[in-house]
Amino acid sequence: MSVKHDAKLSDGRDLFYFDDVGSALTSERKPDQRPTAERPDVAEMRLDSLTSEWVSVAAHRHARAFLPPANQCPLCPTTAENLSELPDIFDVAVFENKSPSFGPELLPAVDENFARVDGLDLGATRKSVGRCEVVVFSPEHLGSLAAMPVQRVNTVLDALADRTEHLQSLPGVMQVFPFENRGQEIGVTLHHPHGQIYAYPFVTPRTQKLLSSIERFGADLFEQTLKFEQNSERTLIRSDNFTAYVPFAGRWPIEIHLLPHRHVQHLAQLTADERTELAEVYRSLLGSLDEIYETPTPYISAWHQAPLLDAGKNVRLQLQITSPRRAADKLKYLAGSESAMGAFIADFAPEKTAAQIREALTASNSGRSH
């Protein structure tokens, strides 16, 4: 297991260091040298009465850093010329986002009715309470998680599990979502390899649809889905405890799902051995994406975890990796049907995508063995 160290930034935000197993780093870390600064006001959630969905209006995010040069990167370790968000050297670091979409305020106590839409009128608002955190994968400014040692991927998973467990305990948090956006085509604003964690004060629309599907298909929907995909030609990797596959009804040009073989609701419920195995599988999947074309493939890596509801007991941890890249120089844009109606039209059969990714997995694993 990685070793964790707690710290604080100059404005009071939390900072956590996660050291690789066997790391040469010491437990002593330099303090933040920046002057104290004000935290932004909490954003406002507004109810879209036509969809019963909350929209967080976080105007302060408009001024956040946008693709700064390496010598001004806020995710690199601090230097005399660049007082960054990370005061000292690290392996993996997690800190509260300076420009959060949710938080920094929390509810004073658990209130399951805080974000309920039943009976709310037009123009209903709520404070955008919760927490947003940044997960920095490496002190190196450039690179990718797929190219890092498997021990580092394991440390990242340890950090996500640790933060998931803590964030789920905060009053008002209903769902915790770790994710990585990779590539400017996806919309990243920092080149430095990193991910994020959102702790929402409501159950997200995607998860609400999932809960409805569980009601329709039955409490064992994930077990049914796992067996269905394991018996298909879309399977990519089947390890002792995890199966990765291209889903039967995949929407994106590149889409990979992964399920654990036993029912766990979130990353913190995996054993240390399971996370070690998952690190190998996850790195292989990410590595395959960069073998499909000659240049790195943009992607979104999303860890779907169970919401903090009674109905969440039937939701299984699921990884979904998607990319809009449909050719070396082409992207799939969400046009009329997808954007306006939410009705996807897939450009390729998922079976063809699976064959393409299996070929890339073979090439990626062959490259690692040399």
JOPEVEN-V61027 format. One record per pair of residues at least 12 apart in sequence whose C-alpha atoms are under 7 Angstrom apart, sorted by sequence separation. I is the first residue (numbers start at 1). GAP is how many residues later the second one is. D is the distance in Angstrom with one decimal. If there is no record, write none. Layout:
BEGIN
I_GAP_D / I_GAP_D
END
This chain:
BEGIN
4_12_6.8 / 5_12_5.0 / 44_12_5.7 / 45_12_6.0 / 77_12_5.4 / 164_12_6.3 / 234_12_5.3 / 244_12_6.8 / 245_12_5.4 / 305_12_4.9 / 4_13_5.5 / 5_13_6.5 / 43_13_6.6 / 44_13_5.3 / 244_13_5.6 / 245_13_6.4 / 304_13_5.8 / 305_13_6.7 / 4_14_4.5 / 43_14_5.8 / 44_14_6.7 / 180_14_6.7 / 181_14_6.6 / 244_14_4.1 / 304_14_5.1 / 3_15_5.5 / 4_15_6.4 / 43_15_4.7 / 180_15_4.2 / 243_15_5.6 / 244_15_6.6 / 303_15_5.9 / 304_15_6.1 / 2_16_6.0 / 3_16_5.0 / 179_16_5.7 / 180_16_6.2 / 229_16_6.8 / 242_16_6.8 / 243_16_5.6 / 303_16_4.7 / 2_17_5.4 / 3_17_6.9 / 179_17_5.5 / 242_17_5.7 / 243_17_6.5 / 302_17_5.7 / 303_17_6.5 / 2_18_5.1 / 160_18_6.9 / 178_18_5.7 / 179_18_6.3 / 242_18_4.4 / 302_18_5.2 / 2_19_5.1 / 137_19_6.6 / 178_19_4.2 / 241_19_5.7 / 242_19_5.5 / 301_19_6.0 / 302_19_6.2 / 1_20_6.3 / 177_20_5.5 / 178_20_6.4 / 241_20_5.2 / 301_20_4.4 / 176_21_7.0 / 177_21_5.2 / 300_21_5.6 / 301_21_6.7 / 5_22_6.9 / 10_22_5.6 / 107_22_6.8 / 176_22_5.8 / 177_22_6.4 / 299_22_6.7 / 300_22_5.4 / 9_23_5.5 / 106_23_5.1 / 176_23_4.5 / 299_23_5.5 / 300_23_6.4 / 10_24_6.2 / 105_24_5.2 / 106_24_5.5 / 175_24_5.8 / 176_24_6.4 / 299_24_4.4 / 10_25_6.3 / 11_25_4.9 / 103_25_6.0 / 104_25_6.6 / 105_25_6.5 / 175_25_5.3 / 298_25_6.0 / 10_26_5.1 / 11_26_5.2 / 102_26_5.0 / 103_26_4.3 / 104_26_6.4 / 173_26_5.9 / 174_26_5.8 / 11_27_6.7 / 102_27_5.2 / 103_27_4.4 / 104_27_5.9 / 173_27_5.5 / 174_27_5.1 / 175_27_6.8 / 102_28_4.8 / 103_28_4.9 / 173_28_4.6 / 174_28_5.3 / 175_28_6.0 / 297_28_7.0 / 102_29_5.3 / 103_29_7.0 / 172_29_5.4 / 174_29_6.0 / 102_30_6.0 / 101_31_6.8 / 100_32_5.4 / 167_32_6.6 / 241_33_7.0 / 64_35_6.8 / 97_35_5.5 / 293_35_6.0 / 96_36_6.0 / 97_36_4.9 / 96_37_4.3 / 97_37_5.8 / 61_38_5.3 / 95_38_5.4 / 96_38_6.3 / 60_39_6.6 / 94_39_6.6 / 95_39_5.4 / 266_39_5.0 / 94_40_5.5 / 95_40_6.9 / 265_40_5.9 / 266_40_6.4 / 94_41_4.5 / 265_41_5.2 / 93_42_5.9 / 94_42_6.2 / 130_42_6.8 / 58_43_5.7 / 93_43_5.2 / 130_43_5.9 / 92_44_5.6 / 93_44_7.0 / 56_45_6.7 / 92_45_5.0 / 92_46_5.6 / 91_47_5.6 / 91_48_6.5 / 34_49_6.7 / 90_49_6.2 / 142_49_6.7 / 144_49_5.9 / 89_50_6.7 / 142_50_5.5 / 143_50_6.3 / 265_50_6.0 / 141_51_4.7 / 142_51_6.5 / 265_51_4.7 / 266_51_5.0 / 264_52_5.5 / 265_52_4.9 / 263_53_5.8 / 264_53_5.9 / 32_55_5.0 / 138_55_6.9 / 31_56_6.0 / 137_56_5.9 / 30_57_6.0 / 136_57_6.5 / 137_57_5.3 / 30_58_5.5 / 43_58_6.5 / 136_58_4.4 / 259_58_6.7 / 29_59_6.0 / 43_59_6.6 / 135_59_5.5 / 136_59_6.5 / 259_59_5.2 / 135_60_4.9 / 258_60_5.8 / 259_60_6.8 / 42_61_5.5 / 75_61_7.0 / 110_61_4.5 / 111_61_6.1 / 134_61_6.0 / 135_61_5.4 / 258_61_5.0 / 42_62_6.2 / 77_62_6.2 / 109_62_5.2 / 110_62_5.2 / 134_62_4.5 / 257_62_5.5 / 258_62_6.6 / 42_63_6.4 / 76_63_5.6 / 108_63_6.7 / 133_63_5.6 / 134_63_6.4 / 257_63_4.5 / 76_64_6.9 / 92_64_6.6 / 107_64_5.5 / 133_64_5.1 / 256_64_5.7 / 257_64_6.4 / 52_65_6.5 / 76_65_6.2 / 106_65_6.4 / 107_65_5.4 / 132_65_5.7 / 133_65_6.6 / 256_65_5.0 / 106_66_6.4 / 132_66_4.7 / 255_66_5.6 / 256_66_6.5 / 131_67_6.1 / 132_67_6.2 / 255_67_4.4 / 131_68_5.1 / 254_68_5.6 / 255_68_6.5 / 292_68_5.6 / 130_69_5.5 / 254_69_5.1 / 288_69_6.5 / 291_69_5.2 / 130_70_5.6 / 252_70_6.3 / 253_70_6.5 / 254_70_6.8 / 20_71_6.4 / 70_71_6.7 / 130_71_5.8 / 252_71_6.4 / 253_71_5.9 / 254_71_6.9 / 19_72_5.4 / 56_72_6.4 / 129_72_6.2 / 252_72_6.1 / 253_72_6.2 / 288_72_4.9 / 291_72_6.8 / 17_73_6.6 / 18_73_6.5 / 19_73_6.4 / 49_73_6.3 / 253_73_5.1 / 288_73_4.7 / 291_73_6.3 / 18_74_5.1 / 17_75_6.0 / 18_75_5.9 / 17_76_4.6 / 47_76_6.7 / 288_76_5.6 / 16_77_5.7 / 17_77_6.5 / 47_77_5.6 / 284_77_6.8 / 287_77_6.1 / 16_78_5.1 / 46_78_6.1 / 47_78_6.2 / 15_79_5.8 / 16_79_6.2 / 46_79_4.6 / 15_80_4.3 / 45_80_5.5 / 46_80_6.7 / 14_81_5.6 / 15_81_6.8 / 44_81_6.8 / 45_81_5.1 / 14_82_5.7 / 44_82_6.0 / 45_82_5.8 / 13_83_5.7 / 44_83_4.9 / 45_83_5.3 / 43_84_6.3 / 44_84_5.0 / 42_85_6.7 / 43_85_5.1 / 42_86_6.1 / 115_86_6.8 / 42_87_6.8 / 115_87_5.8 / 251_93_6.2 / 222_94_6.6 / 251_94_6.9 / 252_94_6.4 / 253_94_6.6 / 219_95_5.7 / 251_95_5.2 / 253_95_6.5 / 102_98_6.9 / 254_99_6.6 / 250_100_6.0 / 248_102_6.4 / 165_103_6.0 / 247_103_6.8 / 164_104_6.6 / 203_104_6.4 / 246_104_6.2 / 161_106_4.9 / 162_106_6.5 / 161_107_4.3 / 246_108_5.7 / 186_112_6.3 / 185_113_6.4 / 186_113_6.8 / 183_115_4.6 / 182_116_5.3 / 183_116_6.9 / 75_117_6.5 / 182_117_5.3 / 234_117_5.6 / 157_118_6.8 / 181_118_6.2 / 182_118_6.3 / 233_118_6.7 / 236_118_6.8 / 181_119_4.7 / 180_120_5.7 / 181_120_6.6 / 234_120_5.2 / 154_121_6.6 / 180_121_5.1 / 67_122_5.0 / 68_122_7.0 / 154_122_5.9 / 179_122_5.4 / 180_122_6.7 / 236_122_5.9 / 66_123_4.7 / 67_123_4.9 / 179_123_4.5 / 65_124_6.8 / 66_124_6.4 / 67_124_6.4 / 178_124_6.4 / 179_124_6.0 / 154_125_5.1 / 178_125_5.5 / 153_126_5.5 / 177_126_6.2 / 177_127_6.3 / 177_128_6.6 / 150_129_6.1 / 176_129_6.7 / 150_130_6.1 / 20_131_6.7 / 175_131_6.9 / 20_132_6.3 / 175_132_4.6 / 150_133_6.9 / 174_133_5.8 / 175_133_6.1 / 174_134_5.1 / 20_135_5.8 / 18_137_6.8 / 146_137_5.0 / 146_140_5.3 / 18_141_6.6 / 146_141_4.9 / 53_152_6.9 / 2_153_5.8 / 2_156_6.8 / 1_271_7.0
END
